Amino acid sequence: MKFSPQFLDTLRDRIRLSDVVGRHVALTRKGRELIGLCPFHADTDPSLRVVDDKNFYHCFPCGANGDAIDFVVKVEGLGFVEAVEQLAAEAGLEIPRPDPEEERRWERRATLHEVMEAATVVFEDRLRSGEGAVARSYLEGRGLDEDTVRHFRLGYAGSGRTQLRSALTAKGIEPALLFEAGLVRRPDDGRDPYEVFRERVIFPITDRRGRVIAFGGRTLIDRMPKYLNSPDTPLFSKGRVLYGLAQARQSATRDGEIVVVEGYMDVIALARGGMPNAVAPLGTALTEDQIVELWRLAPEPVLCLDGDAAGRRAAGQAAARVLPLLKPGHSLRFVTLPEGQDPDDLLREAGPEAVRRLLSGSRSLSDFLWDFEQQARPIDTPERYADFVDRLRARVRQIADATVQQAYRDSFERRLAERRGERRGPRSGRGWQAWRPSPPGSEAARTRLSPAFAEKQQQRAVLAAIAVHPVLLDEFGEALGRTGFRDPDLDRLRRAVLEAYHDAPGLETATLDLHLSGLGFGEGCGGLLQPATLRHASFARPGETIERARTGVRELLARLHRHQLEVELAEAKRAFAEDNSEGAWERVNGLRELLQSVNAGSGSLEDVPEREDEDHGETGTGTI
């Protein structure tokens, strides 16, 4: 659903930001601002600033910023639409309906929410009735106290085929709505309709806001299936929803951690053990939509699945599904439970601390994939080992994000080289950063691994590739011209290359070498084509194709661009901290949005806002 800018502006005007933030953070006035501990990082000194008259908050240490809507999205784990709906209700604003058909769908969904809420109350009441004694006994046997039962709104569906219908129709609910809500079904053979849930403990399934949209039921008699979920309805799609999300989202958002377990009882058991940030898919392997939902709460959800064949299979399916979705900073982590145990079992047998220790030892996705493929089939012959290598590389090719894919390729190739007894760096000498290791702790090793050294090597590699293929300046000349180098000698060389290109478009390597030699840079295009440089960037070597050189230059310029923006953003934040001017704040926001677009795969060096560079005496974006 889309909202007009006018409606959103009205909403922001009606909501006082400090009231929204104050529900989660203790605020103290300091001049025209209010300050408090930032909820987005481990804050010890109040660093969150709230400015009501400008309707924005910001935290310089972690970079969090935004308005009331943004704050609710981040802190409460809601989607944008849900956050707007919640704030509009608090402000007494009517949500605009775009057209009559949309309004009818909206009203229909609202009516179904009322039906599901009424059904939940009926199930809760039945659990506490005489008929619910068997269900209460089951829950007590699983260690659930009354507070936990009420918190998750557990209930009981009796044995009758019409009990729920009778109770709801007595409340004035139309029978047709019970079919639409998935509570009643009509058999294909023409028999009388029947209630979906009978003789089952009921687990209400909610949306992010805690509204009941479906039910799960566990049978208490010898009946299959053991667990049963509501069918898909206008409110509920099984592959998009996670059980326990409403209860877990605030804790998960606050701590940046969320745990995925297999079943309802696992979620409830962990919450009872002091770990309220657990959710569960609804009887299926984790879907792409559920992974995206989890990433809204934490960048690296932990999968804690049962220690049996089904649990391992579910983990493998989740790993396969997340690969095309991976992006920088977002992944999955994995915990392997003891054979035959689920989180509920472990919690009861060993206690909460044992579960926390297990979760703290979670493995990365790359470690999981390596072990998964290594254990899938024997690798005791050359042919089987080659199959293992092919399977790993096939996994890497499934990753859509180019940066993440390269990182996985580097990691797996390095492991394979180590397995063969070789000591080669990332990409096994076939591309950027094929390092020869120095003794650990040596001065050479510390220098080689420093960010400044890596940055300088990247810059030299860009210039070396252009020296071999000067025609690349047609494509990358402007970007290179707007990218200052921190090392003064290397930056002079960059400028000389650009000047030669400007004076003689279409120049070749020999012409460029002659020009640079005349300026005193020495032979070999100013030393760019010496082995010391080319050892680290095979794509820049003479004889490599222009296509490979183009790819290498594009990749490294993108890295340099990203780092340049990060430096610019840090400078802008410092400037804003000093004067709090509107212009300084706009620069912070502009640079942050540009950096986000670059990280998302869009944006270019041409988008960088210009300023006068004091160090270089030219218009540019500053040094890296």
C-alpha positions as CSV (number, residue, x, y, z in Angstrom):
1,M,0.0,0.0,0.0
2,K,1.3,3.5,-0.9
3,F,0.7,6.7,1.1
4,S,0.7,10.2,-0.3
5,P,3.5,12.5,0.8
6,Q,0.8,14.9,2.1
7,F,-0.6,12.2,4.4
8,L,2.8,11.2,5.7
9,D,3.7,14.8,6.4
10,T,0.4,15.3,8.3
11,L,1.1,12.1,10.3
12,R,4.6,13.4,11.2
13,D,3.1,16.7,12.3
14,R,0.5,15.0,14.5
15,I,3.1,12.7,16.2
16,R,5.6,14.2,18.6
17,L,8.8,12.3,18.0
18,S,10.0,12.4,21.6
19,D,6.7,10.7,22.7
20,V,7.4,7.8,20.3
21,V,11.1,7.5,21.2
22,G,10.3,8.0,24.9
23,R,8.3,4.7,25.0
24,H,11.6,2.9,24.5
25,V,14.3,5.3,25.8
26,A,14.5,7.5,28.9
27,L,15.1,11.0,27.5
28,T,16.6,14.1,29.2
29,R,16.3,17.6,27.8
30,K,19.5,19.3,26.7
31,G,18.8,22.7,25.1
32,R,16.5,22.2,22.2
33,E,17.3,18.5,22.0
34,L,16.5,15.5,24.1
35,I,19.2,12.9,24.7
36,G,19.2,9.3,25.8
37,L,20.9,5.9,25.4
38,C,20.8,4.8,21.8
39,P,18.8,1.5,21.4
40,F,20.6,0.6,18.2
41,H,24.0,-0.2,19.8
42,A,25.6,-0.9,23.2
43,D,25.4,2.7,24.4
44,T,26.9,3.7,27.7
45,D,26.9,7.5,27.4
46,P,23.7,9.1,26.0
47,S,24.4,9.6,22.3
48,L,20.9,9.5,20.8
49,R,19.6,13.0,20.1
50,V,15.9,13.7,19.4
51,V,14.9,17.1,17.9
52,D,11.2,17.5,18.0
53,D,10.9,20.7,15.9
54,K,12.8,19.1,13.1
55,N,11.2,15.7,13.6
56,F,14.4,13.7,13.5
57,Y,16.7,11.6,15.7
58,H,20.3,10.8,15.2
59,C,23.2,8.9,16.9
60,F,26.7,9.7,15.8
61,P,28.5,6.6,17.1
62,C,26.3,4.1,15.2
63,G,24.8,6.4,12.5
64,A,21.1,5.6,13.3
65,N,18.8,8.4,12.2
66,G,15.3,9.1,10.9
67,D,11.8,10.2,11.9
68,A,9.0,8.7,14.0
69,I,8.0,6.2,11.3
70,D,11.6,5.1,10.8
71,F,12.1,4.7,14.6
72,V,9.0,2.5,15.0
73,V,10.1,0.3,12.0
74,K,13.6,-0.2,13.5
75,V,12.8,-0.6,17.2
76,E,9.5,-2.5,17.0
77,G,10.4,-4.6,14.0
78,L,7.3,-3.5,12.0
79,G,7.0,-3.0,8.3
80,F,6.6,0.6,6.9
81,V,2.9,0.2,6.3
82,E,2.3,-1.3,9.7
83,A,4.3,1.4,11.4
84,V,2.2,4.1,9.6
85,E,-1.0,2.3,10.5
86,Q,0.0,2.1,14.2
87,L,1.1,5.8,14.4
88,A,-2.0,6.9,12.5
89,A,-4.2,5.1,15.0
90,E,-2.4,6.9,17.9
91,A,-2.8,10.2,16.1
92,G,-6.5,9.7,15.3
93,L,-5.9,9.9,11.6
94,E,-8.0,7.9,9.1
95,I,-5.9,5.8,6.7
96,P,-6.7,7.0,3.2
97,R,-8.2,4.3,0.9
98,P,-7.0,4.6,-2.7
99,D,-10.1,3.3,-4.4
100,P,-13.5,1.6,-3.6
101,E,-12.2,-1.9,-4.4
102,E,-9.2,-1.5,-2.1
103,E,-11.4,-0.1,0.6
104,R,-13.7,-3.2,0.3
105,R,-10.7,-5.5,0.7
106,W,-9.4,-3.4,3.6
107,E,-12.8,-3.7,5.4
108,R,-13.0,-7.4,4.6
109,R,-9.6,-8.0,6.2
110,A,-10.6,-6.0,9.2
111,T,-13.7,-8.1,9.6
112,L,-11.7,-11.3,9.3
113,H,-9.3,-10.0,12.0
114,E,-12.4,-9.6,14.3
115,V,-13.4,-13.2,13.5
116,M,-10.0,-14.6,14.3
117,E,-9.9,-12.6,17.6
118,A,-13.3,-13.9,18.6
119,A,-12.3,-17.5,17.8
120,T,-9.1,-17.1,19.9
121,V,-11.2,-16.0,22.9
122,V,-13.5,-19.1,22.4
123,F,-10.4,-21.4,22.4
124,E,-8.9,-19.7,25.4
125,D,-12.2,-20.0,27.4
126,R,-12.5,-23.7,26.4
127,L,-9.0,-24.4,27.7
128,R,-10.0,-23.2,31.1
129,S,-13.3,-25.1,31.1
130,G,-13.9,-28.6,32.3
131,E,-13.5,-30.0,28.8
132,G,-10.0,-28.4,28.6
133,A,-8.6,-30.4,31.5
134,V,-6.8,-32.9,29.2
135,A,-5.2,-30.0,27.4
136,R,-4.2,-28.3,30.6
137,S,-2.6,-31.5,31.8
138,Y,-0.6,-31.8,28.6
139,L,0.7,-28.2,28.9
140,E,1.6,-28.6,32.5
141,G,3.5,-31.8,31.6
142,R,5.5,-29.7,29.1
143,G,6.5,-27.3,31.9
144,L,4.2,-24.4,30.9
145,D,2.9,-22.2,33.7
146,E,-0.3,-20.1,33.5
147,D,1.6,-16.8,32.7
148,T,3.3,-18.5,29.7
149,V,-0.1,-19.9,28.5
150,R,-1.7,-16.5,28.7
151,H,1.3,-14.8,27.1
152,F,1.0,-17.0,24.0
153,R,-2.8,-17.1,24.2
154,L,-2.9,-20.9,24.0
155,G,-6.3,-22.6,23.8
156,Y,-8.2,-25.8,23.2
157,A,-10.6,-27.0,20.5
158,G,-13.1,-29.5,21.8
159,S,-14.4,-32.7,20.1
160,G,-17.6,-31.3,18.6
161,R,-18.0,-30.6,14.9
162,T,-20.0,-27.4,15.5
163,Q,-18.9,-26.0,18.9
164,L,-16.9,-23.1,17.5
165,R,-19.5,-22.3,14.8
166,S,-22.2,-22.2,17.4
167,A,-20.2,-19.9,19.7
168,L,-19.3,-17.5,17.0
169,T,-22.6,-17.3,15.2
170,A,-24.1,-16.6,18.7
171,K,-21.8,-13.5,18.7
172,G,-23.4,-12.4,15.3
173,I,-20.6,-13.6,13.0
174,E,-21.9,-14.7,9.6
175,P,-21.2,-18.4,8.8
176,A,-19.7,-17.4,5.5
177,L,-16.9,-15.6,7.3
178,L,-15.9,-18.8,9.2
179,F,-15.3,-20.5,5.8
180,E,-13.3,-17.5,4.6
181,A,-11.2,-17.4,7.8
182,G,-10.3,-21.1,7.4
183,L,-12.1,-22.2,10.6
184,V,-14.7,-24.4,8.9
185,R,-14.5,-26.6,5.8
186,R,-17.1,-28.1,3.5
187,P,-16.2,-31.7,2.4
188,D,-16.0,-32.4,-1.3
189,D,-18.4,-35.3,-1.0
190,G,-21.3,-33.1,0.0
191,R,-21.4,-34.0,3.7
192,D,-22.1,-31.3,6.4
193,P,-19.4,-28.7,7.0
194,Y,-17.0,-29.4,9.9
195,E,-14.6,-27.4,12.1
196,V,-10.9,-27.7,11.1
197,F,-9.6,-27.9,14.7
198,R,-11.0,-30.5,17.0
199,E,-9.4,-32.1,20.1
200,R,-6.3,-30.1,19.7
201,V,-4.2,-27.7,21.8
202,I,-4.5,-24.4,19.9
203,F,-1.5,-22.1,19.2
204,P,-2.7,-18.7,17.8
205,I,-0.5,-17.5,14.9
206,T,-0.2,-13.7,14.7
207,D,1.2,-11.1,12.3
208,R,3.9,-8.7,13.4
209,R,1.5,-6.5,15.2
210,G,0.1,-9.4,17.3
211,R,-3.2,-9.8,15.5
212,V,-4.3,-13.4,15.2
213,I,-4.4,-14.5,11.5
214,A,-4.3,-18.3,11.8
215,F,-4.1,-21.2,14.2
216,G,-1.9,-24.2,14.7
217,G,-3.2,-27.2,16.5
218,R,-1.5,-30.2,18.2
219,T,-3.6,-33.3,18.5
220,L,-4.2,-34.9,21.9
221,I,-5.4,-38.2,20.5
222,D,-3.9,-40.8,18.1
223,R,-4.5,-38.8,14.9
224,M,-2.5,-37.6,12.0
225,P,-1.2,-35.1,11.3
226,K,0.2,-34.5,14.7
227,Y,0.3,-30.7,14.0
228,L,-2.2,-29.0,11.8
229,N,-2.2,-25.4,10.5
230,S,-4.9,-23.2,9.2
231,P,-5.3,-23.2,5.4
232,D,-4.1,-20.1,3.4
233,T,-6.7,-17.2,3.7
234,P,-6.8,-13.5,2.8
235,L,-5.0,-13.0,6.1
236,F,-2.6,-15.9,6.2
237,S,0.0,-17.3,3.8
238,K,2.0,-20.1,5.5
239,G,5.3,-19.4,3.6
240,R,5.3,-15.8,4.7
241,V,4.6,-16.0,8.4
242,L,6.8,-17.0,11.4
243,Y,5.3,-18.3,14.6
244,G,6.2,-16.1,17.6
245,L,7.2,-13.1,15.6
246,A,5.0,-10.6,17.5
247,Q,6.4,-11.8,20.8
248,A,10.0,-11.9,19.5
249,R,10.4,-8.8,17.4
250,Q,11.1,-6.1,20.0
251,S,13.7,-8.3,21.8
252,A,15.3,-9.3,18.5
253,T,15.4,-5.8,17.1
254,R,16.9,-4.4,20.3
255,D,19.6,-7.1,20.6
256,G,20.1,-7.7,16.8
257,E,19.7,-11.4,17.4
258,I,16.9,-13.9,16.4
259,V,16.8,-17.7,16.7
260,V,14.9,-19.9,14.3
261,V,13.6,-23.2,15.8
262,E,11.4,-25.9,14.4
263,G,8.2,-25.9,16.4
264,Y,5.7,-24.0,18.5
265,M,6.8,-25.6,21.8
266,D,10.5,-24.8,21.0
267,V,9.6,-21.1,20.7
268,I,7.6,-21.1,23.9
269,A,10.2,-23.1,25.8
270,L,13.0,-20.7,24.9
271,A,10.8,-17.7,25.9
272,R,10.1,-19.4,29.2
273,G,13.9,-19.9,29.6
274,G,14.6,-16.2,29.2
275,M,15.2,-16.2,25.4
276,P,12.2,-14.4,23.9
277,N,13.8,-13.8,20.5
278,A,12.8,-17.2,19.0
279,V,10.5,-17.9,16.0
280,A,9.5,-20.9,14.0
281,P,8.4,-21.6,10.4
282,L,5.1,-23.3,10.2
283,G,6.0,-27.0,9.5
284,T,8.0,-26.3,6.4
285,A,11.6,-25.5,5.4
286,L,12.5,-21.8,5.8
287,T,11.2,-19.9,2.7
288,E,12.7,-16.9,0.9
289,D,10.0,-14.6,2.2
290,Q,10.7,-15.8,5.8
291,I,14.4,-15.2,5.4
292,V,13.7,-11.6,4.3
293,E,11.4,-11.2,7.2
294,L,14.1,-12.4,9.6
295,W,16.6,-9.9,8.1
296,R,14.3,-7.1,9.1
297,L,15.1,-8.0,12.7
298,A,18.7,-9.2,12.7
299,P,21.4,-9.5,10.0
300,E,22.4,-13.1,10.8
301,P,19.5,-15.2,12.2
302,V,20.6,-18.4,13.9
303,L,19.0,-21.6,12.8
304,C,18.8,-24.0,15.8
305,L,17.1,-27.1,14.3
306,D,16.6,-30.5,15.7
307,G,19.6,-32.9,15.8
308,D,18.0,-35.6,13.6
309,A,18.0,-36.3,9.9
310,A,14.9,-34.1,9.3
311,G,16.6,-31.2,11.1
312,R,19.8,-31.5,9.1
313,R,17.7,-31.7,5.9
314,A,15.8,-28.5,6.9
315,A,19.1,-26.8,7.5
316,G,20.5,-27.8,4.1
317,Q,17.3,-26.5,2.4
318,A,17.6,-23.2,4.2
319,A,21.2,-22.8,3.2
320,A,20.3,-23.5,-0.4
321,R,17.5,-21.0,-0.4
322,V,19.5,-18.2,1.2
323,L,22.4,-18.3,-1.3
324,P,20.7,-16.2,-4.1
325,L,19.5,-13.7,-1.4
326,L,22.8,-13.1,0.3
327,K,24.0,-9.5,0.5
328,P,26.9,-7.8,2.4
329,G,26.4,-8.2,6.1
330,H,23.3,-10.5,5.8
331,S,23.5,-14.3,6.1
332,L,22.4,-17.2,8.3
333,R,24.2,-19.0,11.1
334,F,23.7,-22.6,12.2
335,V,23.6,-24.5,15.4
336,T,23.7,-28.3,15.5
337,L,21.8,-29.8,18.4
338,P,22.8,-33.1,20.0
339,E,21.4,-36.1,18.2
340,G,17.7,-36.7,19.0
341,Q,17.2,-33.5,20.9
342,D,15.3,-30.3,20.2
343,P,15.7,-27.0,22.0
344,D,12.9,-27.8,24.5
345,D,14.6,-31.1,25.5
346,L,18.0,-29.4,25.9
347,L,16.4,-26.6,28.0
348,R,14.7,-29.0,30.4
349,E,17.7,-31.3,30.7
350,A,20.6,-28.8,30.9
351,G,19.1,-25.4,31.5
352,P,19.1,-22.0,29.8
353,E,22.9,-21.5,30.1
354,A,23.6,-24.6,28.1
355,V,21.3,-23.4,25.4
356,R,22.9,-19.9,25.4
357,R,26.4,-21.5,25.1
358,L,25.2,-23.6,22.2
359,L,23.8,-20.6,20.4
360,S,27.0,-18.5,21.0
361,G,28.9,-21.2,19.2
362,S,26.9,-21.0,16.0
363,R,28.7,-21.6,12.7
364,S,28.7,-19.3,9.7
365,L,27.0,-20.2,6.4
366,S,30.3,-20.8,4.7
367,D,31.5,-23.2,7.4
368,F,28.1,-25.0,7.3
369,L,28.3,-25.4,3.5
370,W,31.8,-26.7,3.6
371,D,31.0,-29.3,6.2
372,F,27.7,-30.2,4.6
373,E,29.2,-30.9,1.2
374,Q,32.2,-32.6,2.8
375,Q,29.9,-35.0,4.7
376,A,27.4,-35.5,1.9
377,R,29.6,-38.0,0.0
378,P,33.0,-39.7,0.5
379,I,35.9,-37.7,-0.9
380,D,38.5,-40.5,-0.7
381,T,39.4,-40.7,-4.4
382,P,40.5,-38.1,-6.9
383,E,37.2,-38.3,-8.7
384,R,35.2,-37.9,-5.5
385,Y,37.3,-35.0,-4.4
386,A,36.8,-33.4,-7.8
387,D,33.0,-33.8,-7.3
388,F,33.3,-32.1,-3.9
389,V,35.1,-29.2,-5.4
390,D,32.5,-28.9,-8.2
391,R,29.7,-28.9,-5.7
392,L,31.3,-26.1,-3.7
393,R,31.8,-24.0,-6.8
394,A,28.3,-24.7,-7.9
395,R,27.1,-23.3,-4.5
396,V,29.2,-20.2,-5.0
397,R,27.6,-19.6,-8.5
398,Q,24.2,-19.5,-6.9
399,I,25.1,-16.3,-5.0
400,A,23.6,-13.3,-6.9
401,D,25.5,-10.5,-5.2
402,A,28.9,-10.1,-6.9
403,T,30.7,-8.9,-3.8
404,V,29.5,-11.8,-1.6
405,Q,30.0,-14.3,-4.4
406,Q,33.7,-13.3,-4.7
407,A,34.2,-13.4,-1.0
408,Y,32.8,-17.0,-0.9
409,R,35.0,-17.9,-3.9
410,D,38.0,-16.6,-2.1
411,S,37.2,-18.4,1.1
412,F,36.6,-21.8,-0.6
413,E,39.5,-21.6,-2.9
414,R,41.8,-20.7,0.1
415,R,40.5,-23.7,2.0
416,L,40.9,-26.0,-1.0
417,A,44.5,-24.8,-1.4
418,E,45.2,-25.4,2.3
419,R,43.7,-28.9,2.0
420,R,46.1,-29.6,-0.8
421,G,49.0,-28.3,1.4
422,E,49.5,-25.1,-0.5
423,R,49.8,-21.7,1.2
424,R,48.2,-19.4,-1.3
425,G,46.0,-16.4,-0.7
426,P,42.5,-15.6,-1.9
427,R,41.7,-16.6,-5.5
428,S,44.8,-18.8,-5.7
429,G,46.9,-16.4,-7.6
430,R,44.3,-15.9,-10.4
431,G,43.3,-12.3,-9.5
432,W,43.5,-9.6,-6.9
433,Q,45.3,-10.2,-3.6
434,A,47.2,-13.4,-4.4
435,W,49.4,-12.9,-1.3
436,R,52.6,-14.7,-0.4
437,P,52.4,-15.1,3.4
438,S,54.9,-13.5,5.7
439,P,55.8,-15.0,9.1
440,P,53.0,-14.3,11.5
441,G,53.6,-11.1,13.5
442,S,56.4,-9.9,11.2
443,E,56.6,-6.2,10.2
444,A,56.0,-7.3,6.6
445,A,52.9,-9.2,7.5
446,R,51.5,-6.3,9.6
447,T,52.1,-3.9,6.7
448,R,50.8,-6.2,4.1
449,L,47.5,-6.7,5.9
450,S,47.0,-3.1,6.8
451,P,44.0,-1.3,5.2
452,A,46.3,1.5,4.0
453,F,48.6,-1.0,2.2
454,A,45.6,-2.8,0.6
455,E,44.1,0.5,-0.5
456,K,47.4,1.6,-2.1
457,Q,47.8,-1.8,-3.9
458,Q,44.2,-1.5,-5.2
459,Q,45.0,2.0,-6.6
460,R,48.2,0.8,-8.2
461,A,46.4,-2.1,-9.8
462,V,43.8,0.3,-11.3
463,L,46.6,2.4,-12.8
464,A,48.5,-0.6,-14.0
465,A,45.5,-2.0,-15.9
466,I,44.9,1.3,-17.5
467,A,48.6,1.6,-18.5
468,V,48.3,-1.8,-20.3
469,H,44.9,-0.8,-21.9
470,P,44.8,3.1,-22.0
471,V,41.5,2.8,-24.0
472,L,39.9,2.0,-20.6
473,L,40.2,5.7,-19.8
474,D,37.3,6.3,-22.3
475,E,35.1,4.4,-19.8
476,F,36.7,5.1,-16.5
477,G,38.6,8.4,-17.0
478,E,36.0,10.6,-15.3
479,A,35.6,8.3,-12.4
480,L,39.4,8.1,-11.9
481,G,39.6,11.9,-12.2
482,R,37.2,12.2,-9.2
483,T,39.0,9.7,-7.0
484,G,41.9,11.2,-5.1
485,F,44.7,9.0,-3.8
486,R,46.0,9.4,-0.3
487,D,49.6,8.7,-1.2
488,P,51.0,11.9,-2.8
489,D,53.4,10.2,-5.2
490,L,50.7,7.8,-6.4
491,D,48.3,10.6,-6.7
492,R,50.8,12.6,-8.9
493,L,51.1,9.5,-11.1
494,R,47.3,9.3,-11.3
495,R,47.1,12.9,-12.5
496,A,49.9,12.4,-15.0
497,V,48.1,9.5,-16.5
498,L,44.9,11.6,-16.8
499,E,46.8,14.5,-18.3
500,A,48.4,12.3,-21.0
501,Y,45.0,10.9,-21.8
502,H,43.5,14.5,-22.0
503,D,46.4,15.7,-24.3
504,A,46.4,12.6,-26.6
505,P,43.1,10.7,-26.6
506,G,43.6,7.2,-28.0
507,L,47.2,6.9,-26.8
508,E,48.8,3.5,-26.5
509,T,51.0,2.0,-23.7
510,A,54.3,3.0,-25.4
511,T,53.2,6.6,-25.7
512,L,52.0,6.7,-22.1
513,D,55.3,5.2,-21.0
514,L,57.3,7.8,-22.9
515,H,55.1,10.6,-21.4
516,L,55.6,9.4,-17.9
517,S,59.3,8.9,-18.3
518,G,59.6,12.5,-19.5
519,L,58.0,13.6,-16.3
520,G,60.5,11.7,-14.3
521,F,58.4,8.7,-13.2
522,G,60.8,6.1,-14.6
523,E,60.3,3.2,-17.0
524,G,57.5,0.7,-17.1
525,C,54.8,3.4,-16.9
526,G,56.2,4.8,-13.7
527,G,56.9,1.4,-12.2
528,L,53.3,0.3,-12.6
529,L,54.2,-2.7,-14.7
530,Q,56.9,-4.0,-12.4
531,P,56.4,-7.5,-10.9
532,A,55.9,-6.1,-7.4
533,T,52.7,-4.5,-8.6
534,L,51.5,-7.2,-11.0
535,R,51.9,-10.0,-8.5
536,H,48.8,-8.7,-6.7
537,A,46.7,-8.0,-9.8
538,S,46.9,-10.6,-12.6
539,F,44.1,-8.8,-14.5
540,A,46.5,-5.9,-15.0
541,R,49.4,-7.9,-16.6
542,P,50.4,-7.4,-20.2
543,G,48.7,-10.0,-22.3
544,E,45.5,-10.2,-20.3
545,T,42.3,-9.5,-22.3
546,I,40.7,-6.0,-22.1
547,E,37.5,-7.7,-20.9
548,R,39.3,-9.0,-17.8
549,A,41.1,-5.8,-17.2
550,R,37.8,-3.9,-17.5
551,T,36.2,-6.1,-14.9
552,G,39.1,-5.7,-12.5
553,V,39.2,-1.9,-12.9
554,R,35.4,-1.6,-12.4
555,E,35.6,-3.8,-9.2
556,L,38.4,-1.9,-7.6
557,L,37.1,1.5,-8.5
558,A,33.8,0.5,-6.8
559,R,35.7,-0.5,-3.7
560,L,37.6,2.8,-3.6
561,H,34.4,4.7,-4.3
562,R,32.6,3.0,-1.4
563,H,35.5,3.7,1.0
564,Q,35.7,7.3,-0.2
565,L,32.0,7.8,0.6
566,E,32.5,6.3,4.0
567,V,35.2,8.8,4.8
568,E,33.1,11.7,3.4
569,L,30.2,10.6,5.6
570,A,32.4,10.5,8.7
571,E,33.6,14.0,7.9
572,A,30.0,15.2,7.4
573,K,28.9,13.7,10.7
574,R,31.7,15.5,12.5
575,A,30.8,18.8,10.8
576,F,27.1,18.4,11.8
577,A,28.1,17.6,15.4
578,E,29.9,21.0,15.5
579,D,27.2,23.3,14.1
580,N,23.9,21.3,13.8
581,S,23.0,23.3,10.7
582,E,20.3,22.2,8.3
583,G,22.8,22.2,5.5
584,A,25.2,20.0,7.4
585,W,22.4,17.6,8.2
586,E,21.3,17.5,4.5
587,R,24.9,16.6,3.5
588,V,24.9,13.8,6.1
589,N,21.6,12.4,4.7
590,G,22.7,12.8,1.1
591,L,26.0,11.0,1.6
592,R,24.3,8.2,3.6
593,E,21.7,7.7,0.9
594,L,24.3,7.6,-1.8
595,L,26.4,5.1,0.2
596,Q,23.3,2.9,0.7
597,S,22.6,3.0,-3.1
598,V,26.2,2.1,-3.8
599,N,26.1,-0.8,-1.4
600,A,22.8,-1.9,-3.0
601,G,24.5,-2.0,-6.4
602,S,23.4,1.3,-7.8
603,G,25.1,4.7,-7.9
604,S,28.4,5.7,-9.4
605,L,31.4,8.0,-8.9
606,E,29.6,10.6,-11.0
607,D,27.0,10.9,-8.2
608,V,29.5,12.0,-5.6
609,P,28.7,15.6,-4.4
610,E,31.6,17.9,-5.2
611,R,33.6,20.1,-2.8
612,E,36.8,22.0,-3.0
613,D,39.7,19.7,-2.0
614,E,42.3,21.7,-0.1
615,D,45.0,18.9,-0.3
616,H,44.8,18.6,-4.1
617,G,43.8,22.1,-5.2
618,E,41.1,20.8,-7.4
619,T,37.4,20.1,-7.4
620,G,36.9,16.6,-6.1
621,T,35.7,14.4,-3.4
622,G,38.7,14.4,-1.1
623,T,41.3,11.8,-0.4
624,I,40.4,8.2,0.4
